[in-house]
Amino acid sequence: MATAQATPVRPARAGARRGPLAALRERPAAGKLLLLALAAVILVPLVHSRWGGGIWPDALTADLSAPLGEVTDWIVSNRDNHPLFLYFFGHISNAVVLSVRGVYLVLLAFGWAGVTVLAAAVAWRVAGIRLALTAAVSFLVCGLLGMWVPTMQTLALMVVAVLASVVLGLLLGLAAGLSDRTFRVLRPVLDTMQVLPAFAYLLPVVLIFGIGVPGAVLATVVYAAPPMARLTALGLRGADGGVMEAVASLGATGRQRLLTARLPLARKELLLGLNQTIMMALSMAVIASVIGAGGLGDRVYQALSSVDVGAALAAGIPIVLLAVVLDRTTEAAGRRIGAEPTGPALLRGWRGWTLAAVVTAAVAFVGRLTDGRVWPEDVTVAIAGPVNTAKDWMVDHLYTGVPVVGGTADLASHFTSGVLNPLRSGLTGLPWWSVLLIVAALAWTIGTWRTAATAVLAMAAIGVLGVWEPSMDTLSQVLAAVAVTLVLGFGIAIGAARSERLERLLRPVLDVFQTMPQFVYLIPVVALFGVGRAPAAAAAVVYALPAVVRITTQGLRGVDPAAMECARSLGATPGQQLRQVQIPLARPSLLLAVNQAVVLVLAVVIIGGLVGSGALGYDVVFGLAQGDLATGLVAGAAIVCLGLMLDRVTQPTTRRQRQES
């Protein structure tokens, strides 16, 4: 009897002794926060007594303006006579100019009909008749809009930039894929290159190569090569171990293993890298219009300067069409790898390509005889006038005087005064060490101590660079725009996940919005909202929204049907199914959507420096306009650090995800 009474008592006492530790094991986030709080209690008084609170202390900053200014002066003084520029950079510049001009002359030699048929023929051989018709119609629309010559200029620049990006990316990817040490060295470099804003690439390139096509092409190459390098390395490192052992057992050399096994096994990753490189090169080619790239980007930039929505749309539509055709073609090529050939047997393989080449050559020859090098000017449709008329009507009726809301100007003013200003004041008013603590808490909760250390060091680097206040201003704009993006994106995605009809209606809209260049978003936003931080945030929301909607919709639709059926059988309402089943199971996709929203919003908020967003975006634009390497590069480095910190606090590590699963 005594034994029976003692049995329930001992576990109760043991449980009481182990209760707090057991609770911390069950909730590791609480343990991390408790440990961080204990460290803060010890360290914060010491830090505060030595350096104080408020903004980042001057004693912990490093002035880089003097050494960077000396570098700028040396480049400017020696650009015309130093052997490095005459015999190295000069030859590179000449090669780029000759290459772009050669491709452009070839396109003109084909004529508008030949180029259209060539695009349709390649699309037909790669993806079928439907995409061939899409490609042909897309190029015809470029001509109808009166943008044939700018389109060919952009296409020529794209061809050279993409080829150079692919070669550079392949070389870096091969080195990283075949060597662990090279992979570890290149990984942070590629991370930095992808986070660094596009404008920051332009400044050093302009100093070395000047205004014009060479600088635009080389900036595009540097911006577009990292995806090719990453995916090449991923494909090579992910090669099937069994296949590689079989090839090695047959006595193949390292070169033979690479050419006959690794590269063929990585074909899908290589084509995906090509796809991503093309899309990023097209985006950068538009941004590079700021330094004289010409083509469609120059038309968009001129329209931005004069707030001409019609002209911007006329140049923006061909950019979207080019992006859609190139994206669909490379994507289809990746899908067809390893698939059974389709279509008539007589048109498969080299016979089909021969037919495409013969038809293209014949059409180009006929066009040459009829002097059809460029699109005829009398066969164009001017959309700038009607679009500007519609824009003027919207401005007249929506800018002010709208019942209840007051108009877009009032919305921008209220958003600035009610959201952006308090956020900026709150972030700049916080003691600098408290910002580091908040970042550490967020990053450590969602990841590991390495994640937290990286995020904290990134924020500390911003302070050391001496741009703490403008960085907090930029951070406030990013946080506000991300919040609006997530609210709208999650709401739309929930509707699209529940309704296939709504998803089908949204798909072409999202395609257009995802391929539209960033500059184009700024123009209607400035027309409706004026200039300032609110228009930049609005453009960032529109730019980031499609990615959030796509990722969230895919995540919600990808939830296990058995779990959904079980919830329905238990009588759960649609709201309960969403809250208790879909959202928990789709959590990785939702976190990825948050991460992508942060990255995309940051990119456009920086470009918003052109329309008065201020902060780091203004510093980058000012440095580019004035050739001030110190201002531009310091702001660019701060943006990299800000992007790195935001990435770490919004994306859990693989280890963390495994623990939660």
C-alpha positions in Angstrom: 0.0 0.0 0.0 2.8 2.3 0.8 4.5 1.5 -2.4 1.3 2.3 -4.3 1.1 5.8 -2.5 4.8 6.5 -3.2 4.6 5.8 -6.9 2.6 8.9 -7.9 4.5 11.3 -5.6 8.1 10.7 -6.9 7.3 11.6 -10.5 5.5 14.7 -9.4 8.5 15.9 -7.4 10.9 15.0 -10.1 8.8 16.8 -12.6 8.6 19.9 -10.4 12.4 20.0 -10.2 12.9 19.5 -13.9 9.9 21.7 -14.9 11.7 24.9 -16.0 14.4 23.0 -17.9 11.8 20.7 -19.6 9.8 23.8 -20.6 12.9 25.4 -22.1 13.7 22.3 -24.1 10.2 22.2 -25.4 10.5 25.9 -26.3 14.0 26.6 -27.5 13.1 30.1 -28.7 12.3 31.0 -25.1 15.6 29.7 -23.9 17.5 31.7 -26.6 15.6 34.9 -25.6 16.3 34.2 -21.9 20.0 33.7 -22.5 20.1 36.9 -24.7 18.3 38.8 -21.9 20.9 37.7 -19.4 23.7 38.8 -21.7 22.0 42.1 -22.3 21.7 42.8 -18.5 25.4 42.4 -18.2 26.7 44.1 -21.4 24.2 46.9 -22.0 25.2 49.0 -18.9 28.9 48.7 -19.8 28.2 49.6 -23.5 25.9 52.5 -22.5 28.4 53.9 -20.0 31.2 53.9 -22.6 29.5 55.0 -25.8 26.0 56.1 -24.7 22.7 55.5 -26.5 21.0 57.3 -29.3 22.4 57.0 -32.8 25.6 55.1 -33.6 28.6 56.8 -31.7 31.2 58.6 -33.8 33.9 56.8 -31.9 32.9 53.6 -33.6 32.8 54.9 -37.2 35.4 54.6 -39.9 35.7 57.5 -42.4 36.2 55.9 -45.9 35.6 59.1 -47.8 39.3 60.1 -47.9 40.7 56.8 -49.3 37.8 56.3 -51.7 38.2 59.9 -52.8 41.8 59.3 -53.5 40.9 56.3 -55.6 38.4 58.3 -57.6 40.9 61.1 -58.2 43.5 58.6 -59.4 41.1 56.9 -61.8 40.0 60.2 -63.2 43.6 61.5 -63.6 45.0 58.3 -65.2 42.0 57.1 -67.3 43.4 58.5 -70.5 47.1 57.7 -70.2 47.8 54.9 -67.7 48.8 51.5 -69.4 46.2 49.7 -67.3 43.5 51.7 -69.0 45.1 52.0 -72.4 46.1 48.3 -72.9 43.6 46.4 -70.7 40.4 48.3 -70.0 40.7 50.1 -73.4 40.8 46.8 -75.3 37.9 45.4 -73.3 35.9 48.5 -74.1 36.7 48.3 -77.8 35.8 44.6 -77.9 32.4 45.3 -76.2 31.6 48.1 -78.6 32.6 46.0 -81.7 30.6 43.0 -80.4 27.4 45.0 -79.7 27.7 46.8 -83.0 28.3 43.6 -84.9 25.2 41.9 -83.4 23.1 45.0 -84.1 24.2 45.1 -87.8 23.4 41.4 -88.1 19.9 42.0 -86.7 19.5 44.9 -89.2 20.7 42.7 -92.0 18.0 40.1 -91.2 15.4 42.8 -91.3 12.3 43.0 -89.3 10.7 40.0 -91.1 13.8 37.9 -90.7 14.2 38.6 -87.0 10.6 37.9 -86.4 10.7 34.6 -88.3 14.0 33.7 -86.6 12.5 34.2 -83.1 9.4 32.2 -84.1 11.5 29.4 -85.6 13.7 29.0 -82.5 10.6 29.1 -80.2 9.0 26.4 -82.5 11.9 24.1 -82.3 12.3 24.5 -78.6 8.8 24.7 -77.3 6.2 24.1 -80.1 3.9 26.1 -82.3 2.1 28.0 -79.6 5.2 29.7 -78.3 6.3 30.3 -81.9 3.1 32.3 -82.5 3.7 34.1 -79.2 7.2 35.0 -80.3 6.1 36.2 -83.7 3.3 38.3 -82.3 5.6 39.8 -79.7 8.1 41.0 -82.2 5.4 42.4 -84.5 3.9 44.3 -81.6 7.3 45.9 -80.9 7.3 47.1 -84.5 3.7 48.3 -84.3 4.5 50.4 -81.3 7.3 52.2 -83.2 10.0 50.6 -81.1 11.7 48.3 -83.6 15.1 50.1 -83.6 15.3 50.5 -79.8 14.2 46.9 -79.4 17.1 45.7 -81.7 19.5 47.9 -79.8 18.5 46.3 -76.5 18.5 42.9 -78.0 22.0 43.4 -79.4 23.3 44.5 -76.0 21.4 41.6 -74.4 23.1 39.0 -76.7 26.6 40.2 -75.9 25.9 40.7 -72.1 24.2 37.3 -71.8 27.0 35.4 -73.7 29.6 37.1 -71.5 27.6 36.4 -68.3 27.1 32.8 -69.2 30.8 32.2 -70.0 31.9 34.0 -66.7 29.2 32.2 -64.7 30.2 28.8 -66.2 33.8 29.3 -65.3 33.0 30.4 -61.7 30.5 27.6 -61.4 32.9 25.0 -62.6 35.5 26.2 -60.1 33.0 26.2 -57.3 31.4 22.9 -58.3 34.6 21.0 -58.5 36.4 22.4 -55.5 35.0 22.7 -51.9 37.5 25.4 -51.1 36.6 27.5 -54.1 32.9 27.1 -53.3 33.4 28.4 -49.7 35.4 31.4 -51.0 33.0 32.2 -53.8 29.7 31.8 -51.9 30.0 35.1 -49.8 31.2 36.9 -53.0 28.1 35.8 -54.9 25.9 36.6 -52.0 27.2 40.1 -52.0 26.9 40.5 -55.7 23.3 39.5 -55.7 22.3 41.8 -52.8 24.3 44.8 -54.0 21.8 47.2 -55.7 22.0 47.6 -59.4 22.9 51.3 -59.2 25.9 50.5 -57.1 27.4 48.5 -60.0 27.1 51.5 -62.3 29.4 53.9 -60.3 32.8 52.1 -60.5 32.0 51.0 -64.1 31.4 54.6 -65.1 34.6 55.8 -63.5 36.6 53.2 -65.4 34.8 53.0 -68.8 32.9 56.2 -68.9 29.3 56.8 -70.2 28.2 54.5 -73.0 27.7 50.9 -74.1 30.9 49.3 -72.6 30.0 50.4 -69.1 26.4 49.3 -69.5 27.4 45.8 -70.8 30.0 45.2 -68.2 27.7 46.3 -65.3 25.1 43.9 -66.8 27.6 41.1 -66.9 28.6 41.6 -63.2 25.0 41.7 -62.2 23.7 38.7 -64.3 26.6 36.3 -63.9 26.0 35.1 -60.2 22.8 33.1 -61.0 24.7 31.1 -63.7 27.6 30.5 -61.3 25.4 29.4 -58.5 23.2 27.0 -60.5 26.2 25.6 -62.3 27.9 24.8 -59.0 24.7 23.4 -57.6 24.2 21.1 -60.6 27.8 19.9 -60.6 27.9 19.3 -56.8 24.5 17.5 -57.0 25.5 15.0 -59.6 24.4 11.4 -58.8 27.1 9.6 -56.8 26.3 6.3 -58.3 26.7 7.5 -61.8 30.0 9.2 -61.0 31.3 6.0 -59.3 30.4 4.0 -62.4 32.2 6.5 -64.7 35.3 6.5 -62.5 35.3 2.7 -62.3 35.6 2.6 -66.1 38.9 4.5 -65.9 37.6 7.9 -67.1 39.9 10.9 -66.5 38.7 14.0 -64.6 38.1 15.8 -67.8 36.1 12.9 -69.2 34.0 12.6 -66.1 33.2 16.3 -66.3 32.3 16.2 -70.0 30.4 12.9 -70.1 28.8 12.8 -66.7 28.7 15.9 -64.6 27.7 18.4 -67.2 25.0 16.2 -68.8 23.6 15.5 -65.4 23.5 19.2 -64.6 21.8 20.2 -67.9 18.5 21.3 -66.2 20.4 23.5 -63.6 22.5 25.0 -66.5 19.4 25.9 -68.4 17.7 27.3 -65.3 20.8 29.4 -64.8 20.6 30.6 -68.4 17.0 31.6 -67.8 17.8 33.5 -64.7 20.8 35.2 -66.3 18.7 36.3 -69.2 16.0 37.8 -67.0 18.5 39.6 -64.8 20.5 40.9 -67.8 17.3 42.3 -69.3 16.5 44.0 -66.0 20.0 45.5 -65.7 20.1 46.5 -69.4 17.1 48.8 -68.6 18.7 50.2 -65.5 22.0 50.7 -67.4 20.2 53.3 -69.6 21.2 55.8 -66.9 24.8 55.6 -68.1 24.0 55.7 -71.8 23.1 52.1 -72.7 20.5 53.3 -75.3 17.7 51.1 -76.5 14.4 50.6 -74.8 15.8 51.4 -71.3 16.8 54.9 -72.6 13.2 55.5 -73.7 11.9 54.5 -70.3 14.4 56.7 -68.5 13.6 59.7 -70.6 9.9 59.1 -70.0 10.6 58.9 -66.2 12.4 62.3 -66.4 9.4 63.9 -68.0 6.7 61.8 -66.2 5.4 60.7 -69.6 3.4 57.6 -68.8 2.4 56.9 -72.4 6.0 56.9 -73.7 7.1 54.8 -70.8 4.4 52.2 -71.5 5.2 52.2 -75.2 8.8 51.3 -74.4 7.9 49.1 -71.4 5.6 46.8 -73.4 8.4 45.6 -75.7 10.6 44.9 -72.7 7.9 42.8 -71.2 7.3 40.9 -74.5 11.1 40.2 -74.8 11.2 39.0 -71.3 8.2 36.7 -71.8 9.5 35.2 -75.0 13.0 34.6 -73.6 11.7 33.3 -70.3 9.2 30.8 -71.9 11.8 29.6 -74.5 14.5 28.8 -72.0 12.0 27.3 -69.5 10.6 25.1 -72.3 14.1 24.0 -73.3 14.7 22.9 -69.7 11.5 20.9 -69.5 12.2 19.1 -72.8 15.5 17.7 -71.5 15.1 13.9 -71.3 11.6 14.0 -72.7 10.5 12.0 -75.7 10.6 13.9 -79.0 7.3 15.1 -80.3 6.0 16.2 -83.7 6.3 14.6 -87.1 9.3 12.3 -87.5 10.6 14.2 -90.6 10.9 17.4 -88.5 12.8 16.1 -85.5 16.4 16.7 -84.8 18.6 18.3 -87.4 15.9 18.2 -90.1 13.7 20.6 -88.2 16.6 23.0 -87.5 17.6 22.9 -91.1 14.0 23.8 -92.2 13.9 26.6 -89.7 17.3 28.0 -90.9 16.2 27.8 -94.6 12.9 29.5 -94.0 14.6 32.3 -91.9 17.3 32.8 -94.6 14.7 33.0 -97.3 12.5 35.5 -95.5 15.6 37.6 -94.6 16.7 37.6 -98.2 13.3 38.7 -99.5 13.2 41.4 -96.8 16.6 42.6 -97.9 15.5 42.9 -101.5 12.5 44.9 -100.5 14.6 47.2 -98.2 12.9 45.9 -95.0 15.8 46.4 -92.6 13.7 48.4 -90.2 10.0 48.5 -89.5 8.1 50.9 -91.8 7.2 54.1 -90.0 3.8 54.4 -91.6 2.7 51.0 -90.0 2.8 52.0 -86.3 0.2 52.6 -83.6 0.8 55.6 -81.3 -0.4 54.7 -77.8 1.4 57.4 -75.9 -1.4 60.0 -76.6 -4.4 57.9 -75.4 -2.4 56.5 -72.4 -1.5 60.0 -71.3 -5.1 61.2 -71.8 -6.2 58.3 -69.5 -3.5 59.2 -67.1 -4.5 62.8 -67.0 -8.1 61.8 -66.4 -7.0 59.6 -63.5 -4.9 62.4 -62.1 -7.7 64.9 -62.4 -10.2 62.6 -60.8 -8.1 60.6 -58.4 -5.3 62.9 -57.2 -7.6 65.0 -55.1 -11.3 65.4 -54.5 -12.3 61.8 -54.1 -15.1 61.4 -51.5 -14.1 59.9 -48.1 -10.4 59.1 -49.0 -9.6 62.5 -50.5 -7.5 61.2 -53.3 -4.1 59.6 -54.0 -2.2 62.8 -52.8 -4.0 62.6 -49.5 -3.3 58.9 -49.2 0.4 59.5 -49.8 0.4 62.3 -47.3 -1.4 60.2 -44.7 0.8 57.2 -45.3 3.9 59.4 -44.9 2.7 61.1 -41.8 1.0 58.1 -40.2 3.3 55.3 -41.0 6.6 56.3 -42.5 7.4 59.2 -40.2 6.6 57.3 -37.0 8.6 54.3 -38.1 11.6 56.5 -39.0 11.4 58.4 -35.8 11.1 55.2 -33.8 14.0 53.5 -35.4 16.3 56.5 -35.3 15.2 57.2 -31.7 16.1 53.8 -30.5 19.5 53.4 -28.9 21.9 51.8 -31.3 22.6 48.9 -29.0 18.8 48.1 -28.7 18.5 47.8 -32.5 21.4 45.2 -32.4 19.6 43.4 -29.6 16.3 43.3 -31.5 18.1 42.0 -34.6 19.9 39.4 -32.6 16.7 38.2 -30.9 14.8 37.9 -34.3 17.7 36.2 -36.1 18.5 33.8 -33.3 14.8 32.9 -32.7 14.3 32.0 -36.4 17.8 30.5 -37.0 21.0 29.6 -35.2 23.6 31.6 -33.3 25.6 31.9 -36.6 22.5 33.5 -38.2 22.2 36.0 -35.3 25.9 36.8 -35.4 25.8 37.5 -39.1 22.8 39.7 -38.8 24.3 41.7 -35.9 27.6 42.1 -37.6 25.9 43.4 -40.7 24.0 46.0 -38.7 27.2 46.9 -36.9 29.0 47.4 -40.2 26.3 49.9 -41.2 27.2 51.9 -38.1 30.9 51.6 -38.7 30.4 53.0 -42.2 28.8 56.1 -40.7 25.4 55.8 -42.4 23.3 54.7 -39.4 20.6 57.4 -39.8 19.9 57.0 -43.6 20.0 53.3 -43.1 17.3 53.5 -40.4 15.3 55.7 -42.8 15.6 53.1 -45.6 14.7 50.4 -43.2 11.5 52.2 -42.2 10.5 52.5 -45.8 11.2 48.8 -46.4 9.3 47.6 -43.3 6.3 49.7 -44.2 6.2 48.6 -47.8 6.8 44.9 -46.8 3.8 45.1 -44.4 1.5 46.4 -47.1 2.8 43.9 -49.6 2.2 41.0 -47.2 -1.3 42.1 -46.2 -2.3 42.5 -49.9 -0.4 39.5 -51.1 -1.6 37.0 -48.5 -5.2 38.2 -49.0 -5.1 37.8 -52.8 -3.2 34.5 -52.5 -5.8 33.0 -50.1 -8.5 33.9 -52.7 -6.5 32.5 -55.5 -5.8 29.3 -53.6 -9.5 28.7 -53.0 -10.6 29.7 -56.6 -9.0 28.2 -59.7 -10.9 30.8 -61.8 -9.3 33.7 -59.9 -5.9 32.1 -60.2 -6.3 31.7 -64.0 -7.4 35.4 -64.2 -4.4 36.5 -62.1 -1.8 34.5 -63.9 -1.3 36.7 -67.0 -1.5 39.8 -64.8 1.2 38.5 -62.5 3.4 37.5 -65.5 3.2 41.1 -66.8 4.0 42.6 -63.5 6.9 40.3 -62.8 8.6 41.1 -66.1 7.9 44.9 -66.2 11.2 46.8 -65.5 11.4 48.6 -62.2 11.6 52.0 -63.8 8.2 51.6 -65.4 6.6 51.2 -62.0 7.9 54.6 -60.8 6.2 56.6 -63.6 2.5 56.1 -63.0 3.2 56.1 -59.3 4.8 59.5 -59.5 2.0 60.8 -61.6 -0.6 59.6 -59.1 1.2 60.2 -55.8 3.8 62.9 -56.5 7.4 62.5 -55.4 8.6 61.4 -52.0 8.9 58.3 -49.9 5.3 57.2 -50.3 5.5 56.8 -54.1 8.7 54.8 -53.8 7.0 52.5 -51.2 4.0 52.2 -53.5 6.2 51.2 -56.5 8.0 48.7 -54.3 4.6 47.1 -53.2 3.5 46.7 -56.8 6.9 45.2 -57.8 7.0 42.7 -54.9 3.3 41.8 -54.8 3.4 39.2 -57.7 6.1 37.1 -56.2 4.3 37.0 -52.8 1.0 36.0 -54.4 2.6 33.3 -56.5 4.7 31.7 -53.7 1.8 31.9 -51.1 -0.7 30.5 -53.6 1.6 27.6 -54.5 2.3 26.9 -50.8 -1.4 26.9 -49.8 -2.4 24.7 -52.8 0.5 22.3 -52.0 -0.9 21.3 -48.6 -1.4 17.6 -48.2 -5.0 16.8 -49.5 -5.4 14.1 -46.9 -4.9 16.7 -44.1 -7.5 19.0 -45.8 -10.0 16.1 -46.2 -9.5 15.1 -42.6 -10.2 18.7 -41.4 -13.3 18.8 -43.6 -14.5 15.5 -42.3 -14.3 16.8 -38.7 -16.5 19.7 -39.7 -13.9 22.5 -39.8 -15.1 25.7 -41.5 -13.0 27.2 -44.4 -11.6 29.7 -42.0 -10.6 27.0 -39.5 -9.1 24.9 -42.3 -7.0 27.9 -43.3 -5.8 28.9 -39.8 -5.3 25.4 -38.4 -4.2 23.3 -41.4 -3.1 25.3 -44.4 -1.1 28.1 -42.8 0.8 25.8 -40.4 1.6 23.2 -43.2 2.5 26.0 -45.7 4.8 27.8 -43.2 8.0 27.3 -45.2 6.3 28.8 -48.3 5.0 31.7 -46.3 8.4 32.5 -44.9 9.9 32.3 -48.3 7.2 34.8 -49.5 8.2 37.1 -46.7 11.9 36.8 -47.6 11.2 37.5 -51.3 9.0 40.5 -50.3 11.9 42.0 -48.3 14.5 41.5 -51.1 12.3 42.9 -53.9 11.0 45.8 -51.8 14.6 46.8 -50.9 15.6 46.8 -54.6 12.8 49.2 -55.6 13.1 51.5 -52.5 16.7 52.1 -53.5 15.7 53.0 -57.1 13.1 55.2 -55.4 16.0 57.6 -54.8 15.2 58.9 -58.3 11.8 60.1 -57.2 12.6 61.5 -53.8 12.7 58.6 -51.4 15.9 59.9 -49.9 18.1 57.9 -47.5 20.5 55.4 -49.0 18.8 55.4 -52.4 19.5 59.1 -52.7 23.1 58.6 -51.7 23.6 55.9 -54.4 21.9 58.1 -57.1 23.9 61.1 -56.0 27.2 59.2 -56.0 26.4 58.0 -59.6 25.4 61.5 -60.8 28.4 63.2 -59.3 31.0 60.4 -59.8 31.4 60.4 -56.0 32.8 56.9 -55.3 32.9 57.4 -51.6 29.2 58.4 -51.2 27.9 55.8 -53.7 30.0 52.8 -52.6 29.5 53.4 -48.9 25.7 53.6 -49.4 25.9 50.5 -51.6 27.8 48.6 -48.9 25.2 49.7 -46.3 22.4 48.4 -48.6 24.2 45.1 -48.8 24.5 44.9 -45.0 20.8 45.9 -44.7 19.8 43.2 -47.2 21.9 40.6 -45.5 20.4 41.4 -42.1 16.8 41.3 -43.4 17.5 38.0 -45.2 18.8 36.4 -42.0 15.8 37.6 -39.9 13.2 36.4 -42.4 14.5 33.1 -43.7 15.1 30.2 -41.3 18.1 28.0 -41.7 17.8 24.4 -43.0 18.8 23.1 -39.6 16.0 25.1 -38.0 13.4 23.9 -40.4 14.5 20.2 -39.8 14.1 20.8 -36.0 10.6 22.2 -36.5 9.5 19.4 -38.9 
